[in-house]
Structures are given as C-alpha cells and as structure tokens.
Amino acid sequence: MQKTSLLIIGQGPAGLSAAIYAARAGVQTLVLGCAPKVAGDYEIDNYFGFPETISGKELIDRGTKQAQRFGAEIRCERVLSIHQGEQDRYHVRSEHGEYEACAIILSTGVARVRPGIGNLQEYEGRGVSYCVSCDGFFHRGKKVMVLGEGNFAANQALELLHYTREIRICTQGKSVDIALEFQEKLKQAGIPVAESKVVSLLGTEGLSAVQYSDGTEEPMDGLFIAMGQASTSDFAASLGLVMRKQFVEVDAQQQTNLPGIFAAGDCVGRFLQISVAVGEGALAARAAIEYVKKLCAKTSDNP
C-alpha cells in the first residue's frame, strides 16, 4: 500500500489548483482521477488572464504540467472507495491500487448516473442503497443485487461478501466494462454478471423483488446502486460526510465535518465556474497543508 500525505481525488480545475499549492508548499501530493468533462472541446473565454478563447483541454493540460513541475504525482486512476483507517488515516482503493493518506481533498464534481427505474425513489432506504459500508450489515445472508457496469459496481459487489454470498451484478442493459482483474475476482467469488435491465421494483413493506424489461421477476432483498464511476455522493455516504442535498457541506476553509477531509469545486455546490473551483482548490490546499504539517509531521509521510 502506497502512503502519501495528501491525496486529491479529481483532475479538474479545483483538484489541480489544490495540487499546485500543496506540492509547491512541500507536501507530498498524489492526484488520482482521469480527464474531467471540462477537458473536452469546451471553449472558455471568461477566465481571467486569457484575452483569447482557450479550450478546456488546453487549460487542464497547462494545470497538469504546472502541478507536476512542483512535484505533484498525477495518475489516471479512478477511485472506487474511501474508508477511515487507523490513527486518523484514510484508506483509498482505486482501480489499480490501494493508498493510505493523511488528508484528502474531494474535487470530483457531482455526477451520478441514475439507473432508469421509475419507482426507485419509493424504495430508497427500504431496500435500495447507495453505500455498501453503510447498509451492507442490514443484508446479512440475504439476496442482493448491484446495479452497474464497471469497476465501481464490481468493487461494491466484492465488498458485499463481508455480509452475504448471494450477490449478483446487473448492468442495466449496458455492456460490461469491468477490468479483467475484477472479472476474475468476481468469478472466483461466484458473483454472476448479467446484461439485463431492471425496470421496476416490487414489495409492500420494502423491496422484495425486481422486475426485468422482459417482464420476468426475481426475488431480491437489497439493491445497491453503483452505475458509472464512484462520485462524491458515494464517498460522502461511506465516510459520513454532512451533505446539502447532492453537495458536500464545507466551511469557509473547505473543511468538511471530518478532520482531514476537504472538498472543493462543483461538489460543494457554489457558483459552478472554473474560476471559483480554482479558488476553492487553493483554499482547500491551504487548510490541508496546515493539517498535514501538524498531524503528519510526526510520521514519515511528509518529506
């Protein structure tokens, strides 16, 4: 397991801004995540200091190189889960490895893929969950399903093995996009993956069955949503972060309710602009730098 002082999740403007400030201050900084949406063909002409239009891709490329120049390590790895570890550290699992961090900055945006089930909301908290570490305990020995097509869904299904062996994955009609490493783990655990689609949920007191698009039904006690990639909402649920609807609640220094966890950018729900995200990233970095140098100075985490 790799150890780092500060782990930033998200390679958008907020995450890269935070990485620049933290690395420049001498804090060991690792950034995980892949190209954000803004790194596409977006044209940006209202960002300070650019009299001519700049593309989102070029702006992100420049920010990446700047962060790397100061020593930040940047990897295209999607984070699958975050859990509190021992001695005020956080355990982060990505598609390719595991990390231990003294502090974390969330800058992952707010995107969450909905599964397209009409009556899903009626069963949220009554069999439908978005967090295995929160609700897996309530499904001990029961039959459960994970909805999702990628590594995030595979990781959630594997975490459920702590509570039950009756697990299956349903991709909601999407093609399987699970890495071979995770497919092998699912096979060894006996967790099947089907490209079927759930269209409705059934049950009076709570979830008792799912109905597929072909009209067939299957008894089911629990349904865990893990579509697409893990989002800030998913991390917030597993960590117990205070939320304001879909946004993370932070103070003026971008500090969440948990020590060592900060958030910046669209995931905190202020003015959703690049310039604001960059400023919030700087604020989050400043607070994280102070936290790391106080707490991690006692360890070998911080150079």
QUINORKA-V476200 format. One record per residue. N is the residue number from 1. PHI is phi in degrees with one decimal (999 if undefined). OMEGA is omega in whole degrees, -180 to 180 (none if undefined). D_FIRST is the distance of its C-alpha to the first C-alpha in Angstrom with 1 decimal. Layout:
N | PHI | OMEGA | D_FIRST
N | PHI | OMEGA | D_FIRST
This chain:
1 | 999 | 179 | 0.0
2 | -82.1 | 178 | 3.8
3 | -104.7 | 175 | 6.5
4 | -146.4 | 179 | 9.9
5 | -73.6 | -177 | 13.3
6 | -128.1 | 176 | 14.6
7 | -116.3 | -180 | 13.4
8 | -106.7 | -179 | 16.6
9 | -106.3 | -179 | 17.1
10 | 122.0 | -179 | 20.1
11 | -107.1 | 176 | 21.7
12 | -85.8 | -178 | 25.2
13 | -56.9 | -179 | 27.5
14 | -67.0 | -178 | 26.1
15 | -64.4 | -180 | 22.4
16 | -69.6 | 176 | 23.5
17 | -60.6 | 178 | 26.0
18 | -62.3 | -180 | 23.4
19 | -63.5 | 179 | 21.2
20 | -61.0 | -178 | 24.3
21 | -66.5 | -176 | 25.2
22 | -68.8 | -179 | 21.8
23 | -64.2 | 179 | 21.1
24 | -65.0 | 179 | 24.7
25 | -85.2 | 177 | 24.4
26 | 88.0 | 179 | 21.8
27 | -89.8 | 177 | 18.8
28 | -61.6 | -169 | 15.5
29 | -126.8 | 176 | 15.5
30 | -123.2 | 179 | 13.5
31 | -113.0 | 177 | 15.7
32 | -115.1 | -178 | 14.9
33 | 136.7 | 178 | 17.9
34 | -116.5 | -173 | 20.7
35 | -52.1 | 180 | 24.3
36 | -76.7 | -179 | 26.0
37 | -57.8 | -177 | 29.5
38 | -66.7 | -179 | 31.2
39 | -82.1 | 177 | 30.1
40 | -90.6 | -177 | 32.8
41 | -92.6 | 179 | 36.5
42 | -65.5 | 175 | 37.0
43 | -102.9 | -176 | 39.6
44 | -117.7 | -180 | 39.2
45 | -129.9 | 178 | 42.3
46 | -122.5 | 179 | 41.9
47 | -95.5 | -174 | 39.0
48 | -56.2 | 173 | 40.2
49 | 93.7 | 179 | 40.9
50 | -119.6 | -179 | 41.4
51 | -64.7 | 178 | 45.1
52 | -113.6 | -180 | 44.5
53 | -59.6 | 176 | 42.5
54 | -122.9 | 179 | 38.9
55 | -80.0 | 177 | 36.8
56 | -59.7 | -180 | 33.6
57 | -61.7 | -179 | 31.8
58 | -65.5 | -180 | 33.1
59 | -63.7 | 179 | 32.2
60 | -66.5 | 178 | 28.6
61 | -59.5 | 180 | 28.5
62 | -65.1 | 179 | 30.0
63 | -64.2 | 179 | 27.6
64 | -63.3 | -179 | 24.6
65 | -63.9 | 180 | 26.1
66 | -65.1 | 179 | 26.9
67 | -63.4 | 179 | 23.4
68 | -66.4 | 179 | 22.1
69 | -60.5 | -180 | 25.0
70 | -89.2 | 175 | 23.8
71 | 107.6 | 177 | 20.3
72 | -69.5 | 175 | 18.4
73 | -95.6 | -175 | 15.8
74 | -123.2 | -179 | 16.8
75 | -129.2 | 175 | 15.5
76 | -85.8 | 177 | 17.4
77 | -135.0 | 178 | 14.9
78 | -85.2 | -180 | 16.3
79 | -79.4 | -178 | 14.4
80 | -103.5 | -178 | 15.2
81 | -160.6 | 174 | 14.5
82 | -133.7 | 177 | 13.9
83 | -137.8 | 175 | 14.1
84 | -72.2 | 178 | 14.8
85 | -104.7 | -180 | 12.7
86 | -90.9 | 175 | 14.0
87 | 54.1 | 176 | 15.8
88 | 59.7 | 176 | 16.3
89 | -105.5 | 179 | 12.8
90 | -121.4 | -179 | 11.9
91 | -101.1 | -177 | 9.3
92 | -116.9 | 176 | 9.6
93 | -112.0 | 176 | 9.6
94 | -113.4 | 178 | 11.3
95 | -64.9 | -172 | 13.3
96 | -121.4 | -178 | 11.0
97 | -172.8 | 178 | 7.3
98 | -126.6 | -174 | 5.3
99 | -136.2 | 173 | 5.3
100 | -121.1 | -176 | 6.9
101 | -128.1 | 175 | 10.4
102 | -76.5 | 180 | 13.5
103 | -138.2 | -179 | 15.8
104 | -133.5 | 171 | 16.2
105 | -114.8 | 176 | 19.2
106 | -87.3 | 177 | 20.3
107 | -145.1 | -170 | 22.6
108 | -102.1 | -178 | 22.6
109 | 76.2 | -175 | 26.4
110 | -128.0 | -174 | 28.0
111 | -65.2 | 171 | 28.4
112 | -141.7 | -179 | 28.3
113 | -80.8 | 178 | 29.9
114 | -87.9 | -174 | 32.6
115 | -80.9 | 178 | 33.3
116 | 77.3 | 176 | 37.1
117 | -107.4 | -171 | 38.3
118 | -56.3 | -176 | 41.5
119 | -104.5 | -178 | 41.3
120 | -57.4 | -175 | 37.6
121 | -60.6 | -180 | 38.1
122 | -62.8 | -175 | 40.5
123 | -109.4 | 177 | 37.8
124 | -65.8 | -174 | 34.9
125 | 83.3 | 179 | 34.2
126 | -126.1 | -178 | 36.4
127 | 125.5 | 178 | 34.1
128 | -99.9 | -178 | 32.4
129 | -139.4 | 176 | 29.0
130 | -116.1 | -171 | 26.4
131 | -147.8 | 180 | 23.6
132 | -66.8 | -178 | 22.3
133 | -65.8 | 178 | 20.7
134 | -81.3 | -167 | 24.0
135 | -119.9 | 179 | 26.5
136 | -57.9 | -179 | 25.0
137 | -57.0 | -177 | 26.4
138 | -76.0 | -179 | 29.9
139 | -118.3 | 180 | 29.7
140 | -60.8 | 178 | 29.1
141 | 71.7 | -177 | 30.7
142 | -98.7 | -179 | 32.2
143 | -90.4 | -175 | 32.4
144 | -132.2 | 180 | 30.2
145 | -131.6 | 173 | 29.6
146 | -110.1 | 177 | 27.0
147 | -95.5 | 179 | 28.7
148 | 163.0 | -174 | 26.8
149 | -112.9 | -172 | 26.6
150 | -119.6 | -177 | 23.0
151 | -64.1 | 178 | 19.3
152 | -59.9 | 179 | 19.5
153 | -63.9 | 180 | 22.1
154 | -62.0 | -180 | 20.4
155 | -64.4 | 178 | 17.3
156 | -62.9 | 180 | 19.9
157 | -63.1 | -180 | 21.8
158 | -67.4 | 176 | 18.9
159 | -64.5 | 180 | 18.2
160 | -66.1 | 179 | 22.0
161 | -61.7 | 176 | 21.7
162 | -68.2 | -172 | 21.1
163 | -119.1 | -176 | 24.7
164 | -157.3 | 176 | 26.7
165 | -105.8 | -179 | 27.1
166 | -92.3 | -175 | 29.7
167 | -129.7 | 173 | 27.7
168 | -143.2 | 178 | 28.7
169 | -115.6 | 177 | 27.8
170 | -122.7 | -174 | 30.7
171 | -88.2 | -177 | 30.3
172 | 58.5 | 176 | 33.5
173 | 82.2 | 180 | 35.2
174 | -87.3 | 176 | 32.6
175 | -70.0 | 179 | 31.4
176 | -63.9 | 180 | 28.1
177 | -127.0 | -177 | 25.4
178 | -105.4 | 180 | 22.4
179 | -59.5 | -177 | 20.2
180 | -57.5 | 179 | 21.0
181 | -59.5 | 180 | 17.6
182 | -73.2 | 178 | 18.2
183 | -61.2 | 180 | 21.8
184 | -66.7 | 178 | 21.1
185 | -64.1 | 178 | 19.1
186 | -64.9 | 179 | 22.0
187 | -63.0 | 180 | 24.5
188 | -64.5 | -180 | 23.0
189 | -84.8 | -180 | 23.0
190 | 73.2 | 180 | 26.6
191 | -100.7 | -179 | 26.1
192 | -77.0 | 177 | 28.8
193 | -123.1 | -179 | 28.8
194 | -123.8 | 179 | 32.2
195 | -91.9 | 177 | 33.5
196 | -84.9 | -177 | 36.1
197 | -134.6 | 176 | 36.8
198 | -85.8 | -178 | 37.3
199 | -112.3 | -178 | 40.3
200 | -155.5 | 178 | 41.1
201 | -113.0 | -175 | 40.0
202 | -127.0 | 178 | 42.4
203 | 138.8 | -179 | 43.1
204 | -95.6 | 180 | 45.3
205 | -84.1 | -176 | 43.4
206 | 168.7 | -178 | 40.0
207 | -63.7 | 176 | 38.3
208 | -131.2 | -180 | 39.8
209 | -164.3 | 174 | 39.7
210 | -118.2 | 178 | 38.8
211 | -114.9 | -178 | 41.4
212 | -91.5 | -177 | 40.6
213 | -64.5 | 178 | 42.5
214 | -87.6 | 178 | 44.7
215 | 93.8 | 180 | 46.0
216 | -74.8 | 180 | 44.3
217 | -122.6 | 178 | 42.6
218 | -139.4 | 177 | 39.9
219 | -57.8 | -178 | 39.3
220 | -155.6 | -179 | 36.0
221 | -94.5 | -178 | 34.9
222 | -147.7 | -180 | 32.0
223 | -133.2 | -179 | 30.9
224 | -109.4 | -176 | 27.5
225 | -87.9 | 180 | 27.7
226 | -146.1 | -179 | 24.8
227 | -75.5 | 176 | 26.8
228 | 64.0 | -179 | 25.4
229 | -106.1 | 178 | 22.2
230 | -62.6 | -178 | 20.6
231 | -113.8 | 177 | 22.7
232 | -56.1 | -180 | 22.8
233 | -61.1 | 179 | 25.0
234 | -66.6 | 179 | 22.4
235 | -64.4 | -179 | 19.8
236 | -61.8 | -179 | 22.7
237 | -64.5 | -177 | 23.7
238 | -72.3 | -179 | 20.5
239 | -88.5 | -176 | 20.1
240 | 86.3 | 179 | 23.8
241 | -75.1 | 175 | 24.7
242 | -72.6 | -178 | 28.4
243 | -115.6 | 171 | 29.8
244 | -119.7 | -168 | 33.1
245 | 59.4 | -178 | 33.7
246 | -91.2 | -176 | 31.1
247 | -108.4 | 178 | 30.1
248 | -80.0 | 178 | 27.7
249 | -81.3 | 178 | 29.8
250 | -132.8 | 176 | 29.2
251 | -91.0 | -176 | 31.3
252 | -66.3 | 179 | 32.9
253 | -101.5 | 179 | 29.7
254 | 70.6 | 178 | 27.5
255 | -83.8 | 175 | 26.0
256 | -84.8 | 178 | 25.5
257 | -76.8 | 178 | 26.3
258 | -104.9 | 178 | 22.8
259 | -62.4 | 178 | 21.9
260 | 86.0 | 177 | 19.3
261 | -112.3 | -180 | 19.8
262 | -122.6 | 179 | 22.2
263 | -144.4 | -178 | 23.8
264 | -154.0 | 178 | 26.1
265 | 92.8 | -175 | 28.2
266 | -58.1 | -176 | 29.7
267 | -68.1 | 177 | 27.5
268 | -98.1 | 168 | 29.5
269 | 74.2 | 174 | 32.8
270 | -93.2 | 179 | 35.0
271 | -77.8 | -171 | 36.9
272 | -78.8 | 180 | 34.9
273 | -131.1 | -178 | 35.5
274 | -59.4 | -178 | 33.4
275 | -61.2 | 178 | 34.9
276 | -68.7 | 180 | 34.0
277 | -61.0 | 179 | 30.4
278 | -62.5 | 179 | 30.1
279 | -64.5 | 179 | 31.7
280 | -65.6 | 177 | 29.5
281 | -62.0 | 178 | 26.4
282 | -65.0 | 179 | 27.9
283 | -63.2 | 180 | 28.6
284 | -62.2 | 180 | 25.1
285 | -64.7 | -179 | 23.7
286 | -59.2 | 180 | 26.3
287 | -66.6 | -180 | 25.4
288 | -67.2 | 179 | 21.6
289 | -60.5 | 179 | 22.4
290 | -61.8 | -179 | 24.5
291 | -63.8 | -177 | 22.0
292 | -63.6 | -176 | 19.1
293 | -69.9 | 175 | 21.5
294 | -80.8 | -173 | 22.9
295 | -85.6 | -174 | 19.8
296 | -90.1 | 178 | 17.2
297 | -62.9 | -179 | 19.8
298 | -81.4 | -178 | 19.5
299 | -120.0 | 178 | 15.9
300 | -89.0 | -178 | 14.5
301 | -63.4 | -172 | 12.7
302 | -102.7 | -177 | 15.9
303 | -70.3 | none | 17.7
